[in-house]
Amino acid sequence: MTKTMAPPRADHAAAAEGLREMPGVYLPVDTYPTSDAAAVMALSVQAGDGHYGPAGAYDARIKDVDGGTRLYVAYAAPLRQQNGTTEEKA
């Protein structure tokens, strides 16, 4: 009997760290089996969950590809600061 191997899981810590070196560049982070799963992860990235904090520091997009839906992430904090789109909290 042949065993099917699941694809390796994304290293989100390494992705978040690497993206900080290239602000504004969207890179593929992982491919999810469904668009719903990818959309949930994209929202999580934008909310600043896990390695992608603080909220708004990263932007995420999804795109349907062969085999699922791919998550692309960019480090956006410096760009948002330059454009004056960060919210300052008192």
FIGU-107969 format. One record per residue (C-alpha): residue number from 1; x, y, z. Coordinates in nm, 4 decimals. Layout:
BEGIN
<numi pos="NUM" px="X" py="Y" pz="Z"/>
...
This chain:
BEGIN
<numi pos="1" px="0.0000" py="0.0000" pz="0.0000"/>
<numi pos="2" px="0.1387" py="0.3396" pz="-0.1014"/>
<numi pos="3" px="0.1294" py="0.6128" pz="0.1571"/>
<numi pos="4" px="0.0585" py="0.9667" pz="0.0359"/>
<numi pos="5" px="0.2770" py="1.2296" pz="0.1910"/>
<numi pos="6" px="0.1275" py="1.5630" pz="0.2855"/>
<numi pos="7" px="0.3149" py="1.8619" pz="0.1475"/>
<numi pos="8" px="0.5522" py="2.0256" pz="0.3954"/>
<numi pos="9" px="0.3974" py="2.2959" pz="0.6080"/>
<numi pos="10" px="0.5076" py="2.6551" pz="0.5608"/>
<numi pos="11" px="0.7685" py="2.7969" pz="0.7960"/>
<numi pos="12" px="0.5812" py="3.1162" pz="0.8787"/>
<numi pos="13" px="0.8531" py="3.2376" pz="1.1166"/>
<numi pos="14" px="1.1127" py="3.2212" pz="0.8394"/>
<numi pos="15" px="0.8712" py="3.3750" pz="0.5876"/>
<numi pos="16" px="0.7902" py="3.6710" pz="0.8136"/>
<numi pos="17" px="1.1570" py="3.7310" pz="0.8871"/>
<numi pos="18" px="1.2622" py="3.7049" pz="0.5226"/>
<numi pos="19" px="0.9864" py="3.9375" pz="0.4045"/>
<numi pos="20" px="1.1120" py="4.2125" pz="0.6352"/>
<numi pos="21" px="1.4230" py="4.2272" pz="0.4157"/>
<numi pos="22" px="1.2089" py="4.3112" pz="0.1085"/>
<numi pos="23" px="0.9262" py="4.5518" pz="0.2009"/>
<numi pos="24" px="0.6445" py="4.5606" pz="-0.0517"/>
<numi pos="25" px="0.7449" py="4.2416" pz="-0.2338"/>
<numi pos="26" px="0.4778" py="3.9703" pz="-0.2380"/>
<numi pos="27" px="0.6244" py="3.6224" pz="-0.2116"/>
<numi pos="28" px="0.4468" py="3.2856" pz="-0.2030"/>
<numi pos="29" px="0.4324" py="3.1452" pz="0.1489"/>
<numi pos="30" px="0.2125" py="2.8360" pz="0.1195"/>
<numi pos="31" px="-0.0549" py="2.6667" pz="-0.0917"/>
<numi pos="32" px="-0.3783" py="2.5630" pz="0.0771"/>
<numi pos="33" px="-0.6175" py="2.2945" pz="-0.0458"/>
<numi pos="34" px="-0.9172" py="2.5326" pz="-0.0465"/>
<numi pos="35" px="-0.9701" py="2.9020" pz="-0.1060"/>
<numi pos="36" px="-1.1473" py="2.9246" pz="0.2298"/>
<numi pos="37" px="-0.8397" py="2.7957" pz="0.4144"/>
<numi pos="38" px="-0.6156" py="3.0396" pz="0.2271"/>
<numi pos="39" px="-0.8532" py="3.3301" pz="0.2949"/>
<numi pos="40" px="-0.8585" py="3.2531" pz="0.6671"/>
<numi pos="41" px="-0.4781" py="3.2521" pz="0.6738"/>
<numi pos="42" px="-0.4643" py="3.5787" pz="0.4760"/>
<numi pos="43" px="-0.6922" py="3.7441" pz="0.7314"/>
<numi pos="44" px="-0.4769" py="3.6037" pz="1.0107"/>
<numi pos="45" px="-0.1646" py="3.7538" pz="0.8510"/>
<numi pos="46" px="-0.3287" py="4.0951" pz="0.8156"/>
<numi pos="47" px="-0.4544" py="4.0796" pz="1.1754"/>
<numi pos="48" px="-0.0957" py="4.0346" pz="1.2926"/>
<numi pos="49" px="-0.1425" py="3.6856" pz="1.4312"/>
<numi pos="50" px="0.1547" py="3.4656" pz="1.5090"/>
<numi pos="51" px="0.4777" py="3.5689" pz="1.3392"/>
<numi pos="52" px="0.3080" py="3.8447" pz="1.1358"/>
<numi pos="53" px="0.2612" py="4.1004" pz="1.4134"/>
<numi pos="54" px="0.1779" py="4.3688" pz="1.4797"/>
<numi pos="55" px="-0.1569" py="4.4046" pz="1.3020"/>
<numi pos="56" px="-0.1156" py="4.5705" pz="0.9642"/>
<numi pos="57" px="0.2580" py="4.5051" pz="0.9392"/>
<numi pos="58" px="0.2013" py="4.2484" pz="0.6629"/>
<numi pos="59" px="-0.0387" py="4.2333" pz="0.3711"/>
<numi pos="60" px="-0.1666" py="3.9109" pz="0.2177"/>
<numi pos="61" px="-0.3251" py="3.8086" pz="-0.1113"/>
<numi pos="62" px="-0.4486" py="3.4761" pz="-0.2393"/>
<numi pos="63" px="-0.4551" py="3.3314" pz="-0.5888"/>
<numi pos="64" px="-0.6010" py="3.0089" pz="-0.7242"/>
<numi pos="65" px="-0.3308" py="2.7824" pz="-0.8682"/>
<numi pos="66" px="-0.3082" py="2.4196" pz="-0.9741"/>
<numi pos="67" px="-0.3520" py="2.2135" pz="-0.6602"/>
<numi pos="68" px="-0.5184" py="2.4774" pz="-0.4415"/>
<numi pos="69" px="-0.4984" py="2.8417" pz="-0.3441"/>
<numi pos="70" px="-0.1646" py="3.0100" pz="-0.2869"/>
<numi pos="71" px="-0.1012" py="3.2650" pz="-0.0117"/>
<numi pos="72" px="0.1265" py="3.5559" pz="-0.1011"/>
<numi pos="73" px="0.2508" py="3.7851" pz="0.1749"/>
<numi pos="74" px="0.4395" py="4.1163" pz="0.1753"/>
<numi pos="75" px="0.5913" py="4.3159" pz="0.4600"/>
<numi pos="76" px="0.4031" py="4.6450" pz="0.4399"/>
<numi pos="77" px="0.4796" py="4.8353" pz="0.7619"/>
<numi pos="78" px="0.7513" py="5.0673" pz="0.6232"/>
<numi pos="79" px="0.5433" py="5.1459" pz="0.3144"/>
<numi pos="80" px="0.2361" py="5.2270" pz="0.5221"/>
<numi pos="81" px="0.4443" py="5.4583" pz="0.7427"/>
<numi pos="82" px="0.5813" py="5.6418" pz="0.4368"/>
<numi pos="83" px="0.2308" py="5.6860" pz="0.2980"/>
<numi pos="84" px="0.0909" py="5.7976" pz="0.6324"/>
<numi pos="85" px="-0.1567" py="5.5130" pz="0.6510"/>
<numi pos="86" px="-0.0587" py="5.3797" pz="0.9915"/>
<numi pos="87" px="-0.2916" py="5.4642" pz="1.2740"/>
<numi pos="88" px="-0.1331" py="5.6182" pz="1.5763"/>
<numi pos="89" px="-0.2872" py="5.5206" pz="1.9059"/>
<numi pos="90" px="-0.2952" py="5.7680" pz="2.1933"/>
